[in-house]
Amino acid sequence: MESIQTRKTTKIGVVVSNKAKKTVTVLVERPIRHHLYKKIIKKRKKFLAHDEYEKCKVGDMVRIIETRPLSKRKRWRIQEIVGLSPSETEKEIEERKE
């Protein structure tokens, strides 16, 4: 039996909610061109992602990666925090990096 490696999809978005336990809502924006009018439009979609260590806060920029189904709507997990929310102090940033 051969093992087949598949490339998993990743997306970058902003955390808009972290109210549930070990789950965050990530808003992903992508630009598309309207087929008739050729105007660039932002398409937005929200994804539920698994945050094992509950480190994400609202406003953080995160990278999410596809994973096996974890619940009815949760099929993504947090791979890394790309950027922190701008309202944090340096002390909070150091605590979260550890």
Secondary structure, 3 states (H helix, E strand, C coil): CCCCCCCCCEEEEEEEECCCCCEEEEEEEEEEECCCCCCEEEEEEEEEEECCCCCCCCCCEEEEEECCCCCCCEEEEEEEEEECCCCCCHHHHHHHHC
